[in-house]
Amino acid sequence: MFSTVHYFIKTNLIFLFVGIVTGLSMSYSRHILEEGIPPDLVSAHAHLILAGSVMMNSYGRERLA
């Protein structure tokens, strides 16, 4: 297996972890603190999950095949 595949998969996991933490912080802010969620944070969460995690996963899987 190529070393670049390992980097794509590891980067995928980092983006996924940060995206999940961002989503949990938004949920905590919304339901526990009863505050609003800034639109920039929602956009950052979507980009971390979709553009970061999904794209790195597809690049890693593509190179794996």
PDBQT receptor file of N, H, CA, C and O in Angstrom, charges set to zero:
ATOM      1  N   MET A   1       0.847  -1.179   0.000  1.00  0.00    +0.000 N 
ATOM      2  CA  MET A   1       0.000   0.000   0.000  1.00  0.00    +0.000 C 
ATOM      3  C   MET A   1       0.894   1.244   0.000  1.00  0.00    +0.000 C 
ATOM      4  O   MET A   1       1.925   1.280   0.672  1.00  0.00    +0.000 OA
ATOM      5  N   PHE A   2       0.490   2.248  -0.752  1.00  0.00    +0.000 N 
ATOM      6  H   PHE A   2      -0.347   2.220  -1.298  1.00  0.00    +0.000 HD
ATOM      7  CA  PHE A   2       1.273   3.465  -0.864  1.00  0.00    +0.000 C 
ATOM      8  C   PHE A   2       1.200   4.262   0.429  1.00  0.00    +0.000 C 
ATOM      9  O   PHE A   2       0.215   4.191   1.164  1.00  0.00    +0.000 OA
ATOM     10  N   SER A   3       2.261   5.025   0.695  1.00  0.00    +0.000 N 
ATOM     11  H   SER A   3       3.061   5.082   0.098  1.00  0.00    +0.000 HD
ATOM     12  CA  SER A   3       2.257   5.846   1.906  1.00  0.00    +0.000 C 
ATOM     13  C   SER A   3       1.279   7.014   1.777  1.00  0.00    +0.000 C 
ATOM     14  O   SER A   3       0.777   7.506   2.787  1.00  0.00    +0.000 OA
ATOM     15  N   THR A   4       1.002   7.464   0.555  1.00  0.00    +0.000 N 
ATOM     16  H   THR A   4       1.410   7.064  -0.266  1.00  0.00    +0.000 HD
ATOM     17  CA  THR A   4       0.033   8.554   0.393  1.00  0.00    +0.000 C 
ATOM     18  C   THR A   4      -1.377   8.105   0.767  1.00  0.00    +0.000 C 
ATOM     19  O   THR A   4      -2.186   8.912   1.224  1.00  0.00    +0.000 OA
ATOM     20  N   VAL A   5      -1.671   6.829   0.574  1.00  0.00    +0.000 N 
ATOM     21  H   VAL A   5      -1.014   6.173   0.202  1.00  0.00    +0.000 HD
ATOM     22  CA  VAL A   5      -2.971   6.306   0.982  1.00  0.00    +0.000 C 
ATOM     23  C   VAL A   5      -3.118   6.418   2.487  1.00  0.00    +0.000 C 
ATOM     24  O   VAL A   5      -4.184   6.786   2.981  1.00  0.00    +0.000 OA
ATOM     25  N   HIS A   6      -2.058   6.105   3.222  1.00  0.00    +0.000 N 
ATOM     26  H   HIS A   6      -1.192   5.807   2.821  1.00  0.00    +0.000 HD
ATOM     27  CA  HIS A   6      -2.087   6.230   4.674  1.00  0.00    +0.000 C 
ATOM     28  C   HIS A   6      -2.334   7.677   5.090  1.00  0.00    +0.000 C 
ATOM     29  O   HIS A   6      -3.088   7.936   6.028  1.00  0.00    +0.000 OA
ATOM     30  N   TYR A   7      -1.711   8.604   4.406  1.00  0.00    +0.000 N 
ATOM     31  H   TYR A   7      -1.098   8.394   3.644  1.00  0.00    +0.000 HD
ATOM     32  CA  TYR A   7      -1.907  10.022   4.738  1.00  0.00    +0.000 C 
ATOM     33  C   TYR A   7      -3.333  10.480   4.455  1.00  0.00    +0.000 C 
ATOM     34  O   TYR A   7      -3.900  11.249   5.231  1.00  0.00    +0.000 OA
ATOM     35  N   PHE A   8      -3.912  10.021   3.363  1.00  0.00    +0.000 N 
ATOM     36  H   PHE A   8      -3.452   9.396   2.733  1.00  0.00    +0.000 HD
ATOM     37  CA  PHE A   8      -5.298  10.376   3.054  1.00  0.00    +0.000 C 
ATOM     38  C   PHE A   8      -6.254   9.816   4.104  1.00  0.00    +0.000 C 
ATOM     39  O   PHE A   8      -7.160  10.517   4.554  1.00  0.00    +0.000 OA
ATOM     40  N   ILE A   9      -6.058   8.568   4.493  1.00  0.00    +0.000 N 
ATOM     41  H   ILE A   9      -5.321   7.999   4.128  1.00  0.00    +0.000 HD
ATOM     42  CA  ILE A   9      -6.938   7.948   5.478  1.00  0.00    +0.000 C 
ATOM     43  C   ILE A   9      -6.759   8.598   6.847  1.00  0.00    +0.000 C 
ATOM     44  O   ILE A   9      -7.745   8.831   7.546  1.00  0.00    +0.000 OA
ATOM     45  N   LYS A  10      -5.530   8.895   7.241  1.00  0.00    +0.000 N 
ATOM     46  H   LYS A  10      -4.729   8.706   6.674  1.00  0.00    +0.000 HD
ATOM     47  CA  LYS A  10      -5.294   9.563   8.528  1.00  0.00    +0.000 C 
ATOM     48  C   LYS A  10      -5.882  10.973   8.531  1.00  0.00    +0.000 C 
ATOM     49  O   LYS A  10      -6.459  11.407   9.528  1.00  0.00    +0.000 OA
ATOM     50  N   THR A  11      -5.735  11.675   7.426  1.00  0.00    +0.000 N 
ATOM     51  H   THR A  11      -5.266  11.322   6.617  1.00  0.00    +0.000 HD
ATOM     52  CA  THR A  11      -6.317  13.019   7.326  1.00  0.00    +0.000 C 
ATOM     53  C   THR A  11      -7.836  12.940   7.361  1.00  0.00    +0.000 C 
ATOM     54  O   THR A  11      -8.491  13.799   7.951  1.00  0.00    +0.000 OA
ATOM     55  N   ASN A  12      -8.397  11.913   6.732  1.00  0.00    +0.000 N 
ATOM     56  H   ASN A  12      -7.864  11.215   6.253  1.00  0.00    +0.000 HD
ATOM     57  CA  ASN A  12      -9.830  11.678   6.783  1.00  0.00    +0.000 C 
ATOM     58  C   ASN A  12     -10.288  11.532   8.231  1.00  0.00    +0.000 C 
ATOM     59  O   ASN A  12     -11.281  12.142   8.626  1.00  0.00    +0.000 OA
ATOM     60  N   LEU A  13      -9.591  10.745   9.012  1.00  0.00    +0.000 N 
ATOM     61  H   LEU A  13      -8.784  10.249   8.691  1.00  0.00    +0.000 HD
ATOM     62  CA  LEU A  13      -9.983  10.525  10.404  1.00  0.00    +0.000 C 
ATOM     63  C   LEU A  13      -9.850  11.794  11.242  1.00  0.00    +0.000 C 
ATOM     64  O   LEU A  13     -10.662  12.035  12.136  1.00  0.00    +0.000 OA
ATOM     65  N   ILE A  14      -8.846  12.593  10.961  1.00  0.00    +0.000 N 
ATOM     66  H   ILE A  14      -8.187  12.397  10.235  1.00  0.00    +0.000 HD
ATOM     67  CA  ILE A  14      -8.680  13.861  11.690  1.00  0.00    +0.000 C 
ATOM     68  C   ILE A  14      -9.823  14.809  11.361  1.00  0.00    +0.000 C 
ATOM     69  O   ILE A  14     -10.418  15.400  12.263  1.00  0.00    +0.000 OA
ATOM     70  N   PHE A  15     -10.136  14.959  10.075  1.00  0.00    +0.000 N 
ATOM     71  H   PHE A  15      -9.653  14.480   9.342  1.00  0.00    +0.000 HD
ATOM     72  CA  PHE A  15     -11.259  15.811   9.679  1.00  0.00    +0.000 C 
ATOM     73  C   PHE A  15     -12.570  15.310  10.279  1.00  0.00    +0.000 C 
ATOM     74  O   PHE A  15     -13.389  16.108  10.734  1.00  0.00    +0.000 OA
ATOM     75  N   LEU A  16     -12.772  14.001  10.281  1.00  0.00    +0.000 N 
ATOM     76  H   LEU A  16     -12.107  13.352   9.911  1.00  0.00    +0.000 HD
ATOM     77  CA  LEU A  16     -13.990  13.427  10.837  1.00  0.00    +0.000 C 
ATOM     78  C   LEU A  16     -14.094  13.705  12.331  1.00  0.00    +0.000 C 
ATOM     79  O   LEU A  16     -15.162  14.077  12.816  1.00  0.00    +0.000 OA
ATOM     80  N   PHE A  17     -13.002  13.530  13.066  1.00  0.00    +0.000 N 
ATOM     81  H   PHE A  17     -12.134  13.228  12.672  1.00  0.00    +0.000 HD
ATOM     82  CA  PHE A  17     -13.003  13.779  14.500  1.00  0.00    +0.000 C 
ATOM     83  C   PHE A  17     -13.293  15.246  14.807  1.00  0.00    +0.000 C 
ATOM     84  O   PHE A  17     -14.114  15.548  15.672  1.00  0.00    +0.000 OA
ATOM     85  N   VAL A  18     -12.625  16.151  14.106  1.00  0.00    +0.000 N 
ATOM     86  H   VAL A  18     -11.958  15.905  13.403  1.00  0.00    +0.000 HD
ATOM     87  CA  VAL A  18     -12.856  17.586  14.337  1.00  0.00    +0.000 C 
ATOM     88  C   VAL A  18     -14.275  17.969  13.946  1.00  0.00    +0.000 C 
ATOM     89  O   VAL A  18     -14.896  18.793  14.617  1.00  0.00    +0.000 OA
ATOM     90  N   GLY A  19     -14.798  17.387  12.873  1.00  0.00    +0.000 N 
ATOM     91  H   GLY A  19     -14.293  16.718  12.328  1.00  0.00    +0.000 HD
ATOM     92  CA  GLY A  19     -16.171  17.660  12.469  1.00  0.00    +0.000 C 
ATOM     93  C   GLY A  19     -17.188  17.162  13.484  1.00  0.00    +0.000 C 
ATOM     94  O   GLY A  19     -18.189  17.832  13.741  1.00  0.00    +0.000 OA
ATOM     95  N   ILE A  20     -16.941  15.992  14.063  1.00  0.00    +0.000 N 
ATOM     96  H   ILE A  20     -16.129  15.448  13.854  1.00  0.00    +0.000 HD
ATOM     97  CA  ILE A  20     -17.838  15.466  15.085  1.00  0.00    +0.000 C 
ATOM     98  C   ILE A  20     -17.784  16.328  16.341  1.00  0.00    +0.000 C 
ATOM     99  O   ILE A  20     -18.819  16.607  16.946  1.00  0.00    +0.000 OA
ATOM    100  N   VAL A  21     -16.589  16.750  16.735  1.00  0.00    +0.000 N 
ATOM    101  H   VAL A  21     -15.748  16.524  16.243  1.00  0.00    +0.000 HD
ATOM    102  CA  VAL A  21     -16.463  17.630  17.907  1.00  0.00    +0.000 C 
ATOM    103  C   VAL A  21     -17.170  18.959  17.662  1.00  0.00    +0.000 C 
ATOM    104  O   VAL A  21     -17.809  19.496  18.566  1.00  0.00    +0.000 OA
ATOM    105  N   THR A  22     -17.061  19.485  16.466  1.00  0.00    +0.000 N 
ATOM    106  H   THR A  22     -16.542  19.049  15.731  1.00  0.00    +0.000 HD
ATOM    107  CA  THR A  22     -17.759  20.729  16.123  1.00  0.00    +0.000 C 
ATOM    108  C   THR A  22     -19.276  20.529  16.190  1.00  0.00    +0.000 C 
ATOM    109  O   THR A  22     -19.987  21.386  16.714  1.00  0.00    +0.000 OA
ATOM    110  N   GLY A  23     -19.769  19.426  15.673  1.00  0.00    +0.000 N 
ATOM    111  H   GLY A  23     -19.191  18.729  15.248  1.00  0.00    +0.000 HD
ATOM    112  CA  GLY A  23     -21.196  19.127  15.731  1.00  0.00    +0.000 C 
ATOM    113  C   GLY A  23     -21.690  18.946  17.158  1.00  0.00    +0.000 C 
ATOM    114  O   GLY A  23     -22.780  19.405  17.500  1.00  0.00    +0.000 OA
ATOM    115  N   LEU A  24     -20.898  18.281  17.991  1.00  0.00    +0.000 N 
ATOM    116  H   LEU A  24     -20.013  17.909  17.713  1.00  0.00    +0.000 HD
ATOM    117  CA  LEU A  24     -21.284  18.115  19.392  1.00  0.00    +0.000 C 
ATOM    118  C   LEU A  24     -21.294  19.437  20.136  1.00  0.00    +0.000 C 
ATOM    119  O   LEU A  24     -22.159  19.667  20.982  1.00  0.00    +0.000 OA
ATOM    120  N   SER A  25     -20.342  20.306  19.830  1.00  0.00    +0.000 N 
ATOM    121  H   SER A  25     -19.640  20.119  19.143  1.00  0.00    +0.000 HD
ATOM    122  CA  SER A  25     -20.329  21.619  20.481  1.00  0.00    +0.000 C 
ATOM    123  C   SER A  25     -21.526  22.463  20.053  1.00  0.00    +0.000 C 
ATOM    124  O   SER A  25     -22.074  23.215  20.859  1.00  0.00    +0.000 OA
ATOM    125  N   MET A  26     -21.937  22.344  18.789  1.00  0.00    +0.000 N 
ATOM    126  H   MET A  26     -21.492  21.733  18.134  1.00  0.00    +0.000 HD
ATOM    127  CA  MET A  26     -23.131  23.053  18.339  1.00  0.00    +0.000 C 
ATOM    128  C   MET A  26     -24.377  22.510  19.034  1.00  0.00    +0.000 C 
ATOM    129  O   MET A  26     -25.254  23.275  19.434  1.00  0.00    +0.000 OA
ATOM    130  N   SER A  27     -24.450  21.192  19.174  1.00  0.00    +0.000 N 
ATOM    131  H   SER A  27     -23.737  20.571  18.849  1.00  0.00    +0.000 HD
ATOM    132  CA  SER A  27     -25.590  20.591  19.848  1.00  0.00    +0.000 C 
ATOM    133  C   SER A  27     -25.634  20.994  21.321  1.00  0.00    +0.000 C 
ATOM    134  O   SER A  27     -26.704  21.282  21.857  1.00  0.00    +0.000 OA
ATOM    135  N   TYR A  28     -24.483  21.012  21.965  1.00  0.00    +0.000 N 
ATOM    136  H   TYR A  28     -23.614  20.777  21.529  1.00  0.00    +0.000 HD
ATOM    137  CA  TYR A  28     -24.405  21.441  23.362  1.00  0.00    +0.000 C 
ATOM    138  C   TYR A  28     -24.841  22.895  23.507  1.00  0.00    +0.000 C 
ATOM    139  O   TYR A  28     -25.594  23.237  24.419  1.00  0.00    +0.000 OA
ATOM    140  N   SER A  29     -24.370  23.731  22.618  1.00  0.00    +0.000 N 
ATOM    141  H   SER A  29     -23.758  23.452  21.878  1.00  0.00    +0.000 HD
ATOM    142  CA  SER A  29     -24.723  25.153  22.665  1.00  0.00    +0.000 C 
ATOM    143  C   SER A  29     -26.213  25.352  22.447  1.00  0.00    +0.000 C 
ATOM    144  O   SER A  29     -26.830  26.202  23.089  1.00  0.00    +0.000 OA
ATOM    145  N   ARG A  30     -26.791  24.577  21.550  1.00  0.00    +0.000 N 
ATOM    146  H   ARG A  30     -26.290  23.886  21.028  1.00  0.00    +0.000 HD
ATOM    147  CA  ARG A  30     -28.206  24.739  21.204  1.00  0.00    +0.000 C 
ATOM    148  C   ARG A  30     -29.139  24.194  22.284  1.00  0.00    +0.000 C 
ATOM    149  O   ARG A  30     -30.117  24.847  22.647  1.00  0.00    +0.000 OA
ATOM    150  N   HIS A  31     -28.842  23.009  22.793  1.00  0.00    +0.000 N 
ATOM    151  H   HIS A  31     -28.047  22.479  22.498  1.00  0.00    +0.000 HD
ATOM    152  CA  HIS A  31     -29.793  22.331  23.666  1.00  0.00    +0.000 C 
ATOM    153  C   HIS A  31     -29.503  22.528  25.156  1.00  0.00    +0.000 C 
ATOM    154  O   HIS A  31     -30.443  22.589  25.949  1.00  0.00    +0.000 OA
ATOM    155  N   ILE A  32     -28.271  22.627  25.550  1.00  0.00    +0.000 N 
ATOM    156  H   ILE A  32     -27.508  22.577  24.906  1.00  0.00    +0.000 HD
ATOM    157  CA  ILE A  32     -27.935  22.769  26.974  1.00  0.00    +0.000 C 
ATOM    158  C   ILE A  32     -27.873  24.238  27.367  1.00  0.00    +0.000 C 
ATOM    159  O   ILE A  32     -28.493  24.656  28.344  1.00  0.00    +0.000 OA
ATOM    160  N   LEU A  33     -27.114  25.020  26.593  1.00  0.00    +0.000 N 
ATOM    161  H   LEU A  33     -26.610  24.680  25.799  1.00  0.00    +0.000 HD
ATOM    162  CA  LEU A  33     -26.959  26.439  26.908  1.00  0.00    +0.000 C 
ATOM    163  C   LEU A  33     -28.098  27.290  26.367  1.00  0.00    +0.000 C 
ATOM    164  O   LEU A  33     -28.263  28.444  26.763  1.00  0.00    +0.000 OA
ATOM    165  N   GLU A  34     -28.886  26.714  25.459  1.00  0.00    +0.000 N 
ATOM    166  H   GLU A  34     -28.752  25.777  25.138  1.00  0.00    +0.000 HD
ATOM    167  CA  GLU A  34     -30.017  27.397  24.820  1.00  0.00    +0.000 C 
ATOM    168  C   GLU A  34     -29.599  28.717  24.171  1.00  0.00    +0.000 C 
ATOM    169  O   GLU A  34     -30.246  29.749  24.347  1.00  0.00    +0.000 OA
ATOM    170  N   GLU A  35     -28.519  28.656  23.431  1.00  0.00    +0.000 N 
ATOM    171  H   GLU A  35     -27.993  27.818  23.289  1.00  0.00    +0.000 HD
ATOM    172  CA  GLU A  35     -28.016  29.802  22.675  1.00  0.00    +0.000 C 
ATOM    173  C   GLU A  35     -28.161  29.498  21.185  1.00  0.00    +0.000 C 
ATOM    174  O   GLU A  35     -28.406  28.361  20.783  1.00  0.00    +0.000 OA
ATOM    175  N   GLY A  36     -28.005  30.528  20.395  1.00  0.00    +0.000 N 
ATOM    176  H   GLY A  36     -27.806  31.452  20.722  1.00  0.00    +0.000 HD
ATOM    177  CA  GLY A  36     -28.032  30.343  18.952  1.00  0.00    +0.000 C 
ATOM    178  C   GLY A  36     -26.704  29.811  18.443  1.00  0.00    +0.000 C 
ATOM    179  O   GLY A  36     -25.676  29.896  19.116  1.00  0.00    +0.000 OA
ATOM    180  N   ILE A  37     -26.751  29.269  17.256  1.00  0.00    +0.000 N 
ATOM    181  H   ILE A  37     -27.586  29.200  16.710  1.00  0.00    +0.000 HD
ATOM    182  CA  ILE A  37     -25.538  28.748  16.629  1.00  0.00    +0.000 C 
ATOM    183  C   ILE A  37     -25.138  29.704  15.523  1.00  0.00    +0.000 C 
ATOM    184  O   ILE A  37     -25.948  30.005  14.646  1.00  0.00    +0.000 OA
ATOM    185  N   PRO A  38     -23.888  30.194  15.547  1.00  0.00    +0.000 N 
ATOM    186  CA  PRO A  38     -23.455  31.096  14.471  1.00  0.00    +0.000 C 
ATOM    187  C   PRO A  38     -23.432  30.386  13.118  1.00  0.00    +0.000 C 
ATOM    188  O   PRO A  38     -23.009  29.233  13.031  1.00  0.00    +0.000 OA
ATOM    189  N   PRO A  39     -23.881  31.061  12.073  1.00  0.00    +0.000 N 
ATOM    190  CA  PRO A  39     -23.890  30.431  10.740  1.00  0.00    +0.000 C 
ATOM    191  C   PRO A  39     -22.489  30.033  10.259  1.00  0.00    +0.000 C 
ATOM    192  O   PRO A  39     -22.342  29.072   9.504  1.00  0.00    +0.000 OA
ATOM    193  N   ASP A  40     -21.473  30.764  10.691  1.00  0.00    +0.000 N 
ATOM    194  H   ASP A  40     -21.593  31.544  11.304  1.00  0.00    +0.000 HD
ATOM    195  CA  ASP A  40     -20.111  30.402  10.290  1.00  0.00    +0.000 C 
ATOM    196  C   ASP A  40     -19.706  29.044  10.853  1.00  0.00    +0.000 C 
ATOM    197  O   ASP A  40     -18.984  28.288  10.203  1.00  0.00    +0.000 OA
ATOM    198  N   LEU A  41     -20.172  28.736  12.065  1.00  0.00    +0.000 N 
ATOM    199  H   LEU A  41     -20.758  29.350  12.593  1.00  0.00    +0.000 HD
ATOM    200  CA  LEU A  41     -19.846  27.452  12.672  1.00  0.00    +0.000 C 
ATOM    201  C   LEU A  41     -20.562  26.314  11.948  1.00  0.00    +0.000 C 
ATOM    202  O   LEU A  41     -19.998  25.231  11.789  1.00  0.00    +0.000 OA
ATOM    203  N   VAL A  42     -21.774  26.544  11.518  1.00  0.00    +0.000 N 
ATOM    204  H   VAL A  42     -22.232  27.423  11.647  1.00  0.00    +0.000 HD
ATOM    205  CA  VAL A  42     -22.515  25.531  10.753  1.00  0.00    +0.000 C 
ATOM    206  C   VAL A  42     -21.808  25.270   9.422  1.00  0.00    +0.000 C 
ATOM    207  O   VAL A  42     -21.674  24.123   8.995  1.00  0.00    +0.000 OA
ATOM    208  N   SER A  43     -21.364  26.332   8.782  1.00  0.00    +0.000 N 
ATOM    209  H   SER A  43     -21.472  27.263   9.128  1.00  0.00    +0.000 HD
ATOM    210  CA  SER A  43     -20.647  26.192   7.515  1.00  0.00    +0.000 C 
ATOM    211  C   SER A  43     -19.317  25.463   7.718  1.00  0.00    +0.000 C 
ATOM    212  O   SER A  43     -18.943  24.614   6.909  1.00  0.00    +0.000 OA
ATOM    213  N   ALA A  44     -18.612  25.791   8.789  1.00  0.00    +0.000 N 
ATOM    214  H   ALA A  44     -18.916  26.480   9.446  1.00  0.00    +0.000 HD
ATOM    215  CA  ALA A  44     -17.344  25.109   9.070  1.00  0.00    +0.000 C 
ATOM    216  C   ALA A  44     -17.574  23.629   9.344  1.00  0.00    +0.000 C 
ATOM    217  O   ALA A  44     -16.798  22.787   8.893  1.00  0.00    +0.000 OA
ATOM    218  N   HIS A  45     -18.624  23.310  10.073  1.00  0.00    +0.000 N 
ATOM    219  H   HIS A  45     -19.254  23.995  10.440  1.00  0.00    +0.000 HD
ATOM    220  CA  HIS A  45     -18.949  21.911  10.366  1.00  0.00    +0.000 C 
ATOM    221  C   HIS A  45     -19.250  21.145   9.074  1.00  0.00    +0.000 C 
ATOM    222  O   HIS A  45     -18.766  20.030   8.881  1.00  0.00    +0.000 OA
ATOM    223  N   ALA A  46     -20.047  21.745   8.200  1.00  0.00    +0.000 N 
ATOM    224  H   ALA A  46     -20.440  22.651   8.356  1.00  0.00    +0.000 HD
ATOM    225  CA  ALA A  46     -20.387  21.084   6.938  1.00  0.00    +0.000 C 
ATOM    226  C   ALA A  46     -19.148  20.878   6.068  1.00  0.00    +0.000 C 
ATOM    227  O   ALA A  46     -19.001  19.829   5.441  1.00  0.00    +0.000 OA
ATOM    228  N   HIS A  47     -18.269  21.858   6.026  1.00  0.00    +0.000 N 
ATOM    229  H   HIS A  47     -18.388  22.710   6.536  1.00  0.00    +0.000 HD
ATOM    230  CA  HIS A  47     -17.061  21.724   5.224  1.00  0.00    +0.000 C 
ATOM    231  C   HIS A  47     -16.106  20.697   5.817  1.00  0.00    +0.000 C 
ATOM    232  O   HIS A  47     -15.456  19.964   5.072  1.00  0.00    +0.000 OA
ATOM    233  N   LEU A  48     -16.008  20.628   7.132  1.00  0.00    +0.000 N 
ATOM    234  H   LEU A  48     -16.537  21.223   7.738  1.00  0.00    +0.000 HD
ATOM    235  CA  LEU A  48     -15.133  19.628   7.749  1.00  0.00    +0.000 C 
ATOM    236  C   LEU A  48     -15.614  18.221   7.439  1.00  0.00    +0.000 C 
ATOM    237  O   LEU A  48     -14.817  17.345   7.102  1.00  0.00    +0.000 OA
ATOM    238  N   ILE A  49     -16.916  18.006   7.553  1.00  0.00    +0.000 N 
ATOM    239  H   ILE A  49     -17.563  18.718   7.826  1.00  0.00    +0.000 HD
ATOM    240  CA  ILE A  49     -17.439  16.665   7.320  1.00  0.00    +0.000 C 
ATOM    241  C   ILE A  49     -17.452  16.336   5.829  1.00  0.00    +0.000 C 
ATOM    242  O   ILE A  49     -16.932  15.299   5.416  1.00  0.00    +0.000 OA
ATOM    243  N   LEU A  50     -18.044  17.215   5.023  1.00  0.00    +0.000 N 
ATOM    244  H   LEU A  50     -18.466  18.057   5.358  1.00  0.00    +0.000 HD
ATOM    245  CA  LEU A  50     -18.216  16.886   3.607  1.00  0.00    +0.000 C 
ATOM    246  C   LEU A  50     -16.936  17.069   2.803  1.00  0.00    +0.000 C 
ATOM    247  O   LEU A  50     -16.462  16.136   2.155  1.00  0.00    +0.000 OA
ATOM    248  N   ALA A  51     -16.385  18.263   2.848  1.00  0.00    +0.000 N 
ATOM    249  H   ALA A  51     -16.771  19.021   3.375  1.00  0.00    +0.000 HD
ATOM    250  CA  ALA A  51     -15.221  18.539   2.008  1.00  0.00    +0.000 C 
ATOM    251  C   ALA A  51     -13.967  17.877   2.561  1.00  0.00    +0.000 C 
ATOM    252  O   ALA A  51     -13.096  17.463   1.795  1.00  0.00    +0.000 OA
ATOM    253  N   GLY A  52     -13.867  17.774   3.872  1.00  0.00    +0.000 N 
ATOM    254  H   GLY A  52     -14.574  18.110   4.493  1.00  0.00    +0.000 HD
ATOM    255  CA  GLY A  52     -12.670  17.186   4.461  1.00  0.00    +0.000 C 
ATOM    256  C   GLY A  52     -12.722  15.680   4.515  1.00  0.00    +0.000 C 
ATOM    257  O   GLY A  52     -11.944  14.992   3.854  1.00  0.00    +0.000 OA
ATOM    258  N   SER A  53     -13.644  15.174   5.307  1.00  0.00    +0.000 N 
ATOM    259  H   SER A  53     -14.276  15.733   5.844  1.00  0.00    +0.000 HD
ATOM    260  CA  SER A  53     -13.678  13.745   5.573  1.00  0.00    +0.000 C 
ATOM    261  C   SER A  53     -14.061  12.926   4.341  1.00  0.00    +0.000 C 
ATOM    262  O   SER A  53     -13.378  11.958   4.005  1.00  0.00    +0.000 OA
ATOM    263  N   VAL A  54     -15.131  13.299   3.676  1.00  0.00    +0.000 N 
ATOM    264  H   VAL A  54     -15.686  14.085   3.949  1.00  0.00    +0.000 HD
ATOM    265  CA  VAL A  54     -15.613  12.505   2.543  1.00  0.00    +0.000 C 
ATOM    266  C   VAL A  54     -14.635  12.565   1.375  1.00  0.00    +0.000 C 
ATOM    267  O   VAL A  54     -14.368  11.547   0.737  1.00  0.00    +0.000 OA
ATOM    268  N   MET A  55     -14.103  13.743   1.093  1.00  0.00    +0.000 N 
ATOM    269  H   MET A  55     -14.320  14.571   1.611  1.00  0.00    +0.000 HD
ATOM    270  CA  MET A  55     -13.163  13.865  -0.026  1.00  0.00    +0.000 C 
ATOM    271  C   MET A  55     -11.869  13.096   0.234  1.00  0.00    +0.000 C 
ATOM    272  O   MET A  55     -11.369  12.408  -0.656  1.00  0.00    +0.000 OA
ATOM    273  N   MET A  56     -11.329  13.206   1.441  1.00  0.00    +0.000 N 
ATOM    274  H   MET A  56     -11.735  13.765   2.164  1.00  0.00    +0.000 HD
ATOM    275  CA  MET A  56     -10.096  12.469   1.747  1.00  0.00    +0.000 C 
ATOM    276  C   MET A  56     -10.335  10.964   1.722  1.00  0.00    +0.000 C 
ATOM    277  O   MET A  56      -9.464  10.197   1.311  1.00  0.00    +0.000 OA
ATOM    278  N   ASN A  57     -11.521  10.544   2.165  1.00  0.00    +0.000 N 
ATOM    279  H   ASN A  57     -12.229  11.167   2.499  1.00  0.00    +0.000 HD
ATOM    280  CA  ASN A  57     -11.842   9.125   2.115  1.00  0.00    +0.000 C 
ATOM    281  C   ASN A  57     -11.932   8.638   0.677  1.00  0.00    +0.000 C 
ATOM    282  O   ASN A  57     -11.423   7.565   0.354  1.00  0.00    +0.000 OA
ATOM    283  N   SER A  58     -12.569   9.408  -0.184  1.00  0.00    +0.000 N 
ATOM    284  H   SER A  58     -12.982  10.280   0.078  1.00  0.00    +0.000 HD
ATOM    285  CA  SER A  58     -12.692   8.984  -1.581  1.00  0.00    +0.000 C 
ATOM    286  C   SER A  58     -11.340   9.011  -2.289  1.00  0.00    +0.000 C 
ATOM    287  O   SER A  58     -11.068   8.139  -3.115  1.00  0.00    +0.000 OA
ATOM    288  N   TYR A  59     -10.488   9.989  -1.987  1.00  0.00    +0.000 N 
ATOM    289  H   TYR A  59     -10.709  10.697  -1.316  1.00  0.00    +0.000 HD
ATOM    290  CA  TYR A  59      -9.154  10.010  -2.590  1.00  0.00    +0.000 C 
ATOM    291  C   TYR A  59      -8.323   8.812  -2.122  1.00  0.00    +0.000 C 
ATOM    292  O   TYR A  59      -7.613   8.187  -2.910  1.00  0.00    +0.000 OA
ATOM    293  N   GLY A  60      -8.426   8.506  -0.831  1.00  0.00    +0.000 N 
ATOM    294  H   GLY A  60      -9.003   9.014  -0.191  1.00  0.00    +0.000 HD
ATOM    295  CA  GLY A  60      -7.671   7.373  -0.312  1.00  0.00    +0.000 C 
ATOM    296  C   GLY A  60      -8.161   6.062  -0.891  1.00  0.00    +0.000 C 
ATOM    297  O   GLY A  60      -7.352   5.199  -1.231  1.00  0.00    +0.000 OA
ATOM    298  N   ARG A  61      -9.471   5.894  -1.011  1.00  0.00    +0.000 N 
ATOM    299  H   ARG A  61     -10.128   6.595  -0.735  1.00  0.00    +0.000 HD
ATOM    300  CA  ARG A  61     -10.034   4.661  -1.566  1.00  0.00    +0.000 C 
ATOM    301  C   ARG A  61      -9.708   4.547  -3.051  1.00  0.00    +0.000 C 
ATOM    302  O   ARG A  61      -9.483   3.446  -3.554  1.00  0.00    +0.000 OA
ATOM    303  N   GLU A  62      -9.683   5.673  -3.753  1.00  0.00    +0.000 N 
ATOM    304  H   GLU A  62      -9.866   6.567  -3.344  1.00  0.00    +0.000 HD
ATOM    305  CA  GLU A  62      -9.376   5.645  -5.172  1.00  0.00    +0.000 C 
ATOM    306  C   GLU A  62      -7.939   5.177  -5.401  1.00  0.00    +0.000 C 
ATOM    307  O   GLU A  62      -7.673   4.381  -6.301  1.00  0.00    +0.000 OA
ATOM    308  N   ARG A  63      -7.036   5.670  -4.593  1.00  0.00    +0.000 N 
ATOM    309  H   ARG A  63      -7.252   6.316  -3.861  1.00  0.00    +0.000 HD
ATOM    310  CA  ARG A  63      -5.636   5.264  -4.756  1.00  0.00    +0.000 C 
ATOM    311  C   ARG A  63      -5.383   3.843  -4.267  1.00  0.00    +0.000 C 
ATOM    312  O   ARG A  63      -4.422   3.196  -4.682  1.00  0.00    +0.000 OA
ATOM    313  N   LEU A  64      -6.256   3.363  -3.379  1.00  0.00    +0.000 N 
ATOM    314  H   LEU A  64      -7.037   3.889  -3.042  1.00  0.00    +0.000 HD
ATOM    315  CA  LEU A  64      -6.107   2.022  -2.853  1.00  0.00    +0.000 C 
ATOM    316  C   LEU A  64      -6.428   0.976  -3.920  1.00  0.00    +0.000 C 
ATOM    317  O   LEU A  64      -5.822  -0.095  -3.957  1.00  0.00    +0.000 OA
ATOM    318  N   ALA A  65      -7.378   1.300  -4.777  1.00  0.00    +0.000 N 
ATOM    319  H   ALA A  65      -7.869   2.170  -4.747  1.00  0.00    +0.000 HD
ATOM    320  CA  ALA A  65      -7.821   0.334  -5.806  1.00  0.00    +0.000 C 
ATOM    321  C   ALA A  65      -6.832   0.187  -6.925  1.00  0.00    +0.000 C 
ATOM    322  O   ALA A  65      -7.064  -0.583  -7.857  1.00  0.00    +0.000 OA
TER     323      ALA A  65
